[in-house]
């Protein structure tokens, strides 16, 4: 039996899918935002755990993406220095 190798990008997508309880609509939004960027992934996962005001995974995902976009500005400012 051959060993299956998962790329880092595939691992990010698998982790997002699992973090969003296999809700494919929410995962699709998260994957679109994160792309395959490890920094965006970490920020998104951290923000997702903080979103408690939204009901439903798609709504939580959308709110976590907005919060992540705001947080990413802190990293963009670092590049301009």
MARMAR-656515 format. One line per field, with one value per residue (C-alpha): residue in three letters; residue number from 0; x, y, z negated. Coordinates in nm, 2 decimals. Last residue first. Example, Ala and Ser with C-alpha at 12.3 -4.5 7.8 and 13.67 -1.06 7.14 Angstrom:
2
res c(SER, ALA)
n c(1, 0)
x c(1.37, 1.23)
y c(-0.11, -0.45)
z c(-0.71, -0.78)
END
This chain:
81
res c(UNK, UNK, UNK, UNK, UNK, UNK, UNK, UNK, UNK, UNK, UNK, UNK, UNK, UNK, UNK, UNK, UNK, UNK, UNK, UNK, UNK, UNK, UNK, UNK, UNK, UNK, UNK, UNK, UNK, UNK, UNK, UNK, UNK, UNK, UNK, UNK, UNK, UNK, UNK, UNK, UNK, UNK, UNK, UNK, UNK, UNK, UNK, UNK, UNK, UNK, UNK, UNK, UNK, UNK, UNK, UNK, UNK, UNK, UNK, UNK, UNK, UNK, UNK, UNK, UNK, UNK, UNK, UNK, UNK, UNK, UNK, UNK, UNK, UNK, UNK, UNK, UNK, UNK, UNK, UNK, UNK)
n c(80, 79, 78, 77, 76, 75, 74, 73, 72, 71, 70, 69, 68, 67, 66, 65, 64, 63, 62, 61, 60, 59, 58, 57, 56, 55, 54, 53, 52, 51, 50, 49, 48, 47, 46, 45, 44, 43, 42, 41, 40, 39, 38, 37, 36, 35, 34, 33, 32, 31, 30, 29, 28, 27, 26, 25, 24, 23, 22, 21, 20, 19, 18, 17, 16, 15, 14, 13, 12, 11, 10, 9, 8, 7, 6, 5, 4, 3, 2, 1, 0)
x c(0.86, 0.62, 0.66, 0.55, 0.24, 0.14, 0.16, -0.07, -0.30, -0.33, -0.53, -0.80, -0.83, -0.85, -1.14, -1.33, -1.24, -1.36, -1.69, -1.74, -1.65, -1.89, -2.17, -2.09, -2.07, -2.40, -2.48, -2.25, -2.16, -1.90, -1.61, -1.29, -1.21, -1.25, -1.00, -0.73, -0.80, -0.80, -0.47, -0.31, -0.44, -0.35, 0.01, 0.03, -0.08, -0.24, -0.54, -0.66, -0.95, -1.08, -1.01, -1.22, -1.51, -1.49, -1.47, -1.79, -1.98, -1.82, -1.93, -1.69, -1.70, -1.54, -1.21, -1.21, -1.25, -0.98, -0.74, -0.79, -0.74, -0.41, -0.30, -0.37, -0.14, 0.13, 0.11, -0.04, 0.15, -0.04, 0.18, 0.15, 0.00)
y c(5.07, 4.98, 4.61, 4.63, 4.82, 4.52, 4.30, 4.52, 4.54, 4.16, 4.21, 4.40, 4.14, 3.87, 4.04, 4.06, 3.69, 3.59, 3.77, 3.59, 3.26, 3.31, 3.39, 3.08, 2.87, 2.96, 3.21, 3.51, 3.67, 3.41, 3.50, 3.45, 3.10, 3.21, 3.50, 3.26, 3.03, 3.32, 3.46, 3.12, 3.06, 3.42, 3.35, 3.01, 3.15, 2.88, 3.09, 3.22, 3.42, 3.17, 2.88, 3.05, 3.11, 2.75, 2.62, 2.80, 2.66, 2.31, 2.28, 2.01, 2.12, 2.45, 2.36, 2.03, 2.21, 2.46, 2.19, 2.00, 2.32, 2.40, 2.04, 2.07, 2.37, 2.20, 1.90, 1.57, 1.26, 0.93, 0.63, 0.33, 0.00)
z c(-0.82, -0.54, -0.59, -0.95, -0.85, -0.64, -0.95, -1.16, -0.86, -0.89, -1.21, -1.03, -0.76, -1.03, -1.20, -0.87, -0.80, -1.15, -1.09, -0.76, -0.92, -1.21, -0.96, -0.75, -1.07, -1.21, -1.48, -1.53, -1.86, -1.96, -1.73, -1.93, -1.81, -1.45, -1.51, -1.61, -1.32, -1.08, -1.21, -1.18, -0.83, -0.71, -0.83, -0.67, -0.33, -0.11, -0.01, -0.34, -0.22, 0.05, -0.18, -0.46, -0.22, -0.09, -0.44, -0.54, -0.24, -0.30, -0.66, -0.76, -1.13, -1.04, -1.21, -1.02, -0.68, -0.78, -0.88, -0.56, -0.36, -0.55, -0.50, -0.13, -0.11, -0.31, -0.06, -0.17, -0.09, -0.07, -0.14, 0.10, 0.00)
END
